Amino acid sequence: MTIKGLKELAKSKGLKGYSKLNKLELEELLKEPTEAEKFEETIQEEVELIIYKDQDNWLETRKLGIGGSDVAAILGESKYKCAVDIWNSKVNGTSFEGNRFTHWGHMLEEVVAKEFSNKHNDFIVFEFNKTFKRGKSLANVDRILYDPLKNEHGVLEVKTANFFSGKEWNGETIPQEYYCQVQHYLAVTGLKFAYICCLVGGNDYKEFYLERNNDECNYLLEYCDWFWKTYIDTKLQPPPDGSAAYSEYQKQMAEKLEDKEIELNFDTVEFDKLKAEIEERNQKIELIKQTWIDEMIKTGAKKAKLGNHKITTVTQKRESIDKKKLKAEIKDADRFFKVTESKFYKVS
């Protein structure tokens, strides 16, 4: 093999410091097992390893089970997805190819992982580009950690967050959906500890240490198997869960509905009672607010404070186009207007 081929092989194996080696030195280096190869020898027998060659192959692998980014959604712990989103992606596939958040999250993963490595010289940090599969649970971890003193491997999960969502990372706890994700990875891999590190707003680095919770890990594995058997194998859609994510899914489905009316056979007593209670509470809240603002008007104040609340007089300005005048001035003015359409459900 040529020096170029040996260097490409060294790169594919995640080896470091090979760029200035000669052919003989490269051949000697490649004889040594990599950290990933040594780690693979320690993996429990009941864990299946799946090799993926590229991004498309990896996306196909995700259809084989419930992954770490899926588990919070099926448990109702995600703000962004719900159980029906996971069901839909596994049964019908998904056209989602990422967005600016996933793009920059991927681009910055190496940077944040390197920062963790620099802060933890006692750990060996390396990539492991294979999917772990245990039952119907999958794990694609960002990095594997090796602690030589304890002779133990662990998981490193890397996150990025913008400034506005950074408050979720304040204090000593991590967002619940990421806690679920990391415990899921520990459940699938069989490892005992993990670190999760996050870069907030591009300049605020945070990290957290988590230990394996056996009860939670066992529950996650059992729940993923149950969810797959109950909903994926049968293609039976999960029921509504009251989440904003489920409502968003229903909005997307509105595009496929026919222009017809049906009679629904549901009891509306509970709905009517709750609606009346909400309207009554809203009216009481509005009455209290009106009483407070009346006092401001009497004293001529634009602002007020009371307890933990603030009242501010806000002036909003909005520029709009006078379509009638524009059309009078320009005959083909309609070509400047863009019509957008959105669908939603109105329950009256």
C-alpha positions in Angstrom: 0.0 0.0 0.0 1.2 3.5 -0.8 1.9 6.2 1.9 -1.2 8.0 0.8 -3.3 4.9 1.2 -1.7 4.2 4.6 -2.5 7.7 5.8 -6.1 7.5 4.6 -6.4 4.2 6.5 -5.0 5.8 9.6 -7.4 8.7 9.2 -10.4 6.3 8.8 -9.3 4.6 12.1 -9.3 7.9 14.0 -5.5 7.7 14.6 -3.6 10.9 15.4 -0.1 12.1 14.6 0.4 10.1 11.4 0.8 13.0 8.9 4.6 13.2 9.2 5.4 9.5 9.5 7.2 7.5 6.8 5.9 4.3 5.4 7.5 2.0 7.9 6.3 4.0 10.8 2.8 4.1 9.4 2.8 0.3 9.0 3.9 -0.1 12.6 1.3 2.4 13.8 -1.5 0.6 12.0 -0.6 -2.7 13.7 -1.6 -1.3 17.0 -5.3 -1.6 17.8 -7.2 1.7 18.0 -9.1 2.9 21.0 -12.3 2.1 19.1 -11.1 -1.4 18.3 -10.1 -2.0 21.9 -13.5 -0.7 23.1 -15.4 -2.9 20.7 -13.8 -6.0 22.4 -15.5 -5.0 25.7 -19.1 -4.5 24.4 -21.7 -6.8 25.9 -22.7 -9.8 23.7 -26.4 -8.8 23.6 -25.5 -5.5 21.9 -25.5 -5.6 18.1 -23.2 -3.2 16.2 -24.4 -1.8 12.9 -21.9 -0.3 10.5 -23.0 2.7 8.5 -21.0 3.9 5.5 -22.5 7.4 5.0 -25.3 9.8 5.9 -27.9 8.1 3.8 -26.9 4.7 5.3 -27.1 6.1 8.8 -30.6 7.5 8.1 -31.7 4.1 7.0 -30.3 2.6 10.2 -32.4 5.0 12.3 -35.5 3.2 11.0 -34.5 0.0 12.8 -35.4 1.2 16.3 -35.9 4.1 18.7 -32.9 6.3 19.0 -31.7 8.7 21.7 -33.2 11.7 20.0 -36.5 9.8 19.7 -36.9 8.5 23.3 -37.9 11.8 25.0 -40.7 12.3 22.4 -42.3 8.9 23.0 -42.1 9.5 26.7 -43.8 13.0 26.4 -40.7 14.8 27.6 -39.7 16.7 24.4 -40.8 20.2 23.6 -40.2 19.8 19.9 -41.5 16.3 19.0 -44.2 13.9 20.3 -44.9 10.2 20.0 -46.8 10.6 16.7 -43.8 12.3 15.1 -41.6 9.3 15.9 -44.3 6.9 14.7 -44.7 8.9 11.4 -41.0 8.9 10.7 -40.6 5.2 11.4 -43.7 4.1 9.5 -43.9 6.6 6.6 -40.3 8.0 6.6 -39.3 11.6 6.9 -38.2 14.3 4.4 -36.5 16.3 7.1 -32.9 17.0 6.0 -31.9 19.3 8.8 -32.0 23.0 9.4 -29.6 25.8 10.4 -29.6 24.5 14.0 -28.8 20.9 13.2 -26.2 22.2 10.6 -24.3 24.3 13.1 -24.7 21.7 15.8 -22.9 19.2 13.6 -20.3 21.7 12.6 -19.5 22.7 16.2 -19.5 19.1 17.6 -15.8 18.7 17.0 -15.0 22.0 18.6 -17.0 21.3 21.7 -15.7 17.7 22.0 -12.1 19.1 21.7 -12.8 21.6 24.5 -14.0 18.7 26.7 -10.9 16.7 25.9 -8.7 19.7 26.7 -10.4 20.0 30.1 -10.1 16.3 30.9 -6.5 15.1 30.2 -7.3 12.0 32.4 -9.7 10.7 29.7 -9.1 9.3 26.3 -11.8 10.7 23.9 -12.5 9.0 20.6 -15.2 8.5 18.0 -17.0 5.3 17.5 -18.8 5.3 14.2 -21.2 2.4 14.6 -24.7 2.1 15.8 -25.5 0.2 19.0 -28.7 -1.8 19.0 -30.3 -3.6 21.9 -33.8 -4.9 21.3 -35.6 -2.0 19.5 -33.4 0.7 21.1 -30.6 2.4 19.1 -27.7 4.5 20.2 -25.4 6.7 18.0 -23.1 8.4 20.5 -21.0 11.5 19.8 -17.9 10.2 21.5 -16.7 7.4 23.7 -14.7 8.1 26.8 -12.1 5.9 28.5 -11.0 6.4 32.0 -7.6 4.6 32.4 -7.6 4.9 36.2 -11.0 3.1 36.6 -10.6 1.1 33.4 -14.1 2.1 32.4 -15.7 3.5 29.3 -18.4 6.1 29.2 -20.4 8.3 26.8 -19.9 11.9 25.8 -22.9 13.7 24.4 -22.3 17.1 22.8 -24.9 19.9 22.5 -25.1 23.5 21.3 -27.8 26.0 22.3 -28.5 29.5 21.3 -28.6 32.4 23.8 -32.3 32.4 24.2 -32.6 28.7 25.1 -29.5 29.0 27.4 -31.6 29.4 30.5 -32.5 25.7 30.2 -28.9 25.0 31.0 -28.6 27.1 34.1 -28.0 25.5 37.5 -27.0 22.0 38.2 -29.5 20.1 36.0 -29.8 19.5 32.2 -33.1 19.7 30.2 -35.2 16.6 30.8 -35.2 15.4 27.2 -31.4 15.3 27.1 -31.3 13.5 30.4 -33.6 10.9 28.8 -31.3 10.7 25.8 -28.2 10.1 27.8 -29.8 7.5 30.0 -31.0 5.8 26.9 -27.5 5.7 25.5 -26.2 4.2 28.8 -29.1 1.6 28.6 -28.2 0.5 25.1 -24.4 0.5 25.4 -24.4 -1.0 28.9 -21.9 1.7 30.1 -22.0 3.2 33.6 -21.3 6.9 33.2 -21.7 9.8 30.8 -20.8 13.5 30.4 -23.0 15.9 28.5 -21.3 19.2 27.5 -23.1 22.2 25.8 -21.9 25.4 24.2 -24.4 28.1 24.9 -24.6 31.2 22.8 -21.3 30.4 21.1 -19.1 31.3 24.1 -20.5 29.7 27.3 -19.3 26.2 27.9 -21.1 23.9 30.4 -20.7 20.3 31.3 -22.5 17.8 33.5 -21.7 14.3 34.8 -24.3 11.6 34.9 -24.3 8.1 36.3 -26.3 5.2 35.0 -29.6 4.7 36.7 -30.4 1.0 36.3 -34.1 1.3 37.0 -34.5 4.0 34.5 -32.4 2.2 31.9 -34.4 -1.0 32.2 -37.6 1.0 31.9 -36.4 2.8 28.8 -35.5 -0.4 27.1 -38.8 -2.0 28.0 -40.8 1.0 26.9 -39.1 1.3 23.6 -39.8 -2.4 22.9 -43.4 -1.9 23.9 -43.8 1.2 21.8 -42.4 -0.5 18.7 -44.5 -3.6 19.1 -47.7 -1.6 19.9 -47.4 1.2 17.3 -44.7 0.6 14.7 -45.2 -3.1 14.0 -49.0 -2.6 13.8 -48.8 0.8 12.1 -51.4 2.0 14.6 -51.1 5.7 15.2 -50.4 6.8 18.9 -53.3 8.7 20.5 -53.3 12.4 21.1 -51.3 13.6 24.1 -52.2 17.2 24.5 -48.8 18.5 23.4 -48.1 21.4 21.0 -46.1 19.0 18.9 -49.2 16.8 18.3 -51.3 19.9 17.3 -48.5 20.8 14.8 -48.8 17.3 13.4 -52.5 17.7 13.0 -52.0 21.0 11.2 -49.7 19.3 8.7 -52.3 16.6 8.1 -54.9 19.3 7.3 -53.3 19.6 3.8 -54.5 16.0 3.0 -58.1 16.4 4.1 -61.1 16.3 1.7 -63.7 19.0 1.6 -66.5 17.1 3.3 -68.3 17.1 6.7 -68.8 14.2 9.0 -70.8 13.6 12.2 -68.5 12.8 15.2 -69.8 10.6 18.0 -68.1 12.1 21.1 -69.5 13.2 24.4 -69.0 17.0 24.6 -70.0 17.4 28.3 -66.4 17.6 29.7 -65.3 19.9 26.9 -68.2 22.3 27.4 -67.6 22.3 31.2 -63.9 23.0 30.8 -64.5 25.7 28.2 -67.0 27.5 30.5 -64.5 27.3 33.5 -61.7 28.8 31.3 -63.9 31.6 30.1 -64.9 32.4 33.6 -61.3 32.4 34.9 -60.2 34.5 32.0 -62.9 37.1 32.7 -61.8 37.2 36.4 -58.2 37.7 35.3 -59.2 40.5 32.9 -61.3 42.2 35.7 -58.2 42.2 38.0 -56.0 43.7 35.3 -58.6 46.4 34.5 -58.7 47.3 38.2 -54.9 47.7 38.3 -54.8 49.7 35.1 -57.6 52.0 36.3 -55.4 53.0 39.2 -52.6 53.8 36.8 -54.9 56.0 34.7 -56.1 57.9 37.9 -52.5 58.7 38.8 -51.4 59.4 35.3 -48.6 56.8 35.4 -47.4 54.8 32.3 -45.7 52.1 34.4 -46.6 50.2 37.6 -45.1 47.5 39.8 -46.9 45.2 42.2 -45.4 42.1 43.8 -43.7 40.1 41.0 -45.7 41.8 38.3 -45.0 44.8 36.1 -47.5 46.9 34.0 -46.1 48.8 31.0 -47.9 51.0 28.6 -46.7 49.8 25.1 -47.0 51.7 21.9 -46.9 49.5 18.8 -46.3 51.0 15.3 -46.9 49.0 12.1 -46.4 50.1 8.6 -48.9 48.8 6.1 -49.6 49.3 2.4 -52.8 51.0 1.2 -53.7 48.5 -1.5 -56.4 50.7 -2.9 -54.1 53.6 -3.5 -51.3 51.4 -4.8 -53.6 49.7 -7.4 -54.8 53.2 -8.5 -51.2 54.2 -9.2 -50.0 50.9 -10.7 -52.3 48.9 -12.9 -50.6 45.5 -12.4 -49.9 46.0 -8.6 -51.2 42.6 -7.9 -47.9 41.1 -9.0 -46.2 42.6 -6.0 -48.5 40.8 -3.5 -47.6 37.3 -2.2 -50.5 35.2 -1.0 -49.7 32.6 1.7 -52.1 30.0 3.0 -52.1 28.2 6.3 -54.6 25.7 7.7 -55.7 25.2 11.3 -58.7 23.7 13.2 -61.4 26.0 14.7 -63.6 24.4 17.4 -66.6 26.5 18.0 
